[in-house]
Amino acid sequence: MGVLTEAINLESKGRIVQYFKDNTVELYNQYQSPDGNLVKGIPVSNMIQGRFYFLMYFDESNWMQYSPIFFVDHKKFGDKIIGYGINMNFIPMEIRAGIFDKYLDDLEDENQFVNINFESAYKILLKVGYEYALVEYNMEQVAKCFSVSLELLPKFLYSTFPSIKYDPDNLYKIWLKKLETKEERHQEIIAMEASDFYEATDEIKEQYTTLKGHLQRIQRNLAKFGNL
């Protein structure tokens, strides 16, 4: 049993539903008034790869607007900085701990993921079929950013934002649907350039099938929120 799973079992005392509800309230209160210790409000320029964050983000998707993420990488092109994070909203809670447990020795050393990047995170998620949870963020669209201490990770993983309804059945259906096009989506992702997401001409869009809707959503959000 990994340190995360052990901590979750110990803290929840087997009452997972109540644990989830209590954590949701506690984390929400922290985002409203960060204690400056376990949760800190920071500028996006201070984000570090291999750390956990909660983002309030300008986007049409509720799951993107309130994003609990594991930040893995960033890329620059032109005048844009694009961050990449594993968005926990796309992953069932019982899966989340297992993804990180094998890489953690404790819940104290914040530098245990120093070698993480987009490629390594993608490979980790691909093994369990949740590679689509690795999403991109136009850093200009981040309204607020909160760093979350590793000490708080068990609660962070077993919580949500109050306006988001956690529905494990729906997440399972999305996972099954994504499996149908997993290989095609994989081939498109490895062929795609970061700039394709934000400079998607009609010609570029036609190159992609499974990612076409994703590209269109990014373009809509860029038009609405990209220059805030």
Secondary structure, DSSP 4 states (H G I P E B T S, - for coil): --HHHHHHHHHHTT-HHHHHHHHHHHHHHHHHS--SSSEEE--GGG--TTEEEEEEE--SSHHHHEEEEEEEEEEEETTEEEEEEEEGGGS-HHHHHHHHHTT-S-SS-TTTTTT--HHHHHHHHHHHT-GGGEEEEEGGGEEEEEEE-GGGHHHHHT---TTSPP-HHHHHHHHHHHHHTHHHHHHHHHH--HHHHHS--HHHHTT-STTHHHHHHHHHHHHHHTT-
